[in-house]
Amino acid sequence: MTGKILFLSALCLSAMTVKASDADTASDSIVKQVSVTSEYYLQTLNRQSSESHQACLNGRVAMEEDKVKPTYLTNVSEAANWGKNWFIEVKGGASAFLGSPIGCGDVFDRLSPALQVGIGKWFTPAVGGRVAYQGLSFKNGEFKSMDYHFVHADFLYNLTSGINCNDLGLSRWDVIPFIGVGMIYNRDWHSACTYPGNTSGSHPFAFSYGLECRYRLSNRMQLVAELSGMTTAKNFDAVGTSSRFGDNMLTLSAGLSFRLGKAGYRRIVDANPYMAQNEWLLDYAGRMTDRNRRLTLQHKEDERIKAEYRKILEIEGLLDLYKDRTGDKDKETEHSLYPRNDYSGLNSLRARLNNKGWDGKAETMPKAMKKRLGNADDEDLDALNDHAFDGYLAAMKNGGEPIGASIYFFFRLGTDELTEVSQLLNIDEIARIAKKHHLKVRISGAADSATGNERINNSLSQKRAEYIKTLMIQRGIEESLINTSYEGGIDEYSPVQANRQTCVTLSF
């Protein structure tokens, strides 16, 4: 940078010390040198800008390509909330009672039907619980049939959770050992102290245990088979007197299990890839911060050098020639975003609104109007004079034609509600212009003939027109200057929705 500044200073000194006789030659030489140097400098700036832009694009592309797709932890799921993974099961089978004393007879002599009903919940894919009922009848050690009821609470553990799962985390096969506690009731139990024919019942404490296998038929239904056991007091069957544990019951059953509420488990996303990406992003942000700081310093230096170039170009009278490369053109464009409209017809319309007493002749045009027309040439003024009372302008001044284009307000089907609230801005502008120039307002309401009948459409067109009229009055327009009409149902416009409108025009 220092070398460039010295070079520029030398150029300035050489330009100031040339002899008068060699002024033209020296000037041409300096112009060539400045031109070559400017071109080189500007090309360097453009190249640096392009490189910086490309670096940003590359960084963005890299981030897009490095987006982490979600991965999930193996055999890990979130705990089910209270409303998910409830189940109810119904099973039927056979029981064999093995008492103490056991009595004579084989296993077939001890078989009795059994019914099992349970309701439970899976808290995780592997851990669950249930409350179950088992009952009907059994044969005691004397092969006497007795009725019983067994209620127990079990802890369930799924050995095959996470194996062969679907998208909801439900396994195809479930192998579930369980253990629990409960109370069993034998209503036919009696002791030696009771009168013959009378029973007092027995309800000792009991353990439950077993193995349940499930096969998933659907996300809601499973086929269930269970081998379970029960252990309770030795005198439960009224045979024996010991209250120690000794009576047992084995049950083999099968049935169906139904899931209630929401089924399945939400998988846990592996956070390690995101943590690694976050570290990369922090490093990348640090590099970009450093690069931005360097580019900011470079930009300041470039602006200083451009200012020196601008001084040299100004000294040599070349500033206008290189205006598009020094930044002056951008500033000029910035201030010319809204160019002056010199269209004579529009200027004429504005002039007439502000000078309604003017007769339209060029020679009698007010000074203020001439000033507003600005650079209008003689041809424009002649055209303005020639058409002063012809065609549209004459009809407009006489009240035969509206001023400018009509303004339409569109409504929702079957109502007097505007489709867009933003249309109220048009109401405000119409009221402002009408009050400023004391103009008449014509309001025409309409409905689409494609819907409704004649009575409904006539009512809708009236309501829509009166609604717009009310808004105009609220904004200060005298009611005497407002003329309303009702078109009823029309089909003049396409699409059909365009006929659900109210038309507003201004006139003298």
Protein Blocks (a to p, Z undefined) as FASTA:
>chain_A
ZZmmmmmmmmmmmmmmpcfklmmmmmmmmmmmmmmmmmmmmmmmmmmmmmmmmmmmmmmm
mmmmmpccddddehiacdddfkgoiacdddddddddddddebeadfklmgccdddddddd
dfbfkbccdddddehidcdfkopacddddddddddddfkgoiapafkopafbdcdddddd
dddddfkbccfkbcehiaebjadddddddddddddfbfkbccddddddddddfklnopaj
bfbdfbacddddddddddehjedjdddddfklmmmmmmmmmmmmmmmmmmmmmmmmmmmm
mmmmmmmmmmmmmmnopmmmmmmmnopmmmmmmmmmpccdfbfklmmmmmmmmmmmbgoi
aklgcfklmmmnomacfklmmmmmmmmmgcjllmmmnopacehjdddddddehiacdfbl
klmmmmmmmmmmmmmnopacdddddddfkgocfklmmmmmmmmmmmmmmmmmmnopafkl
pccddebjadfbccfklmmccdddddZZ
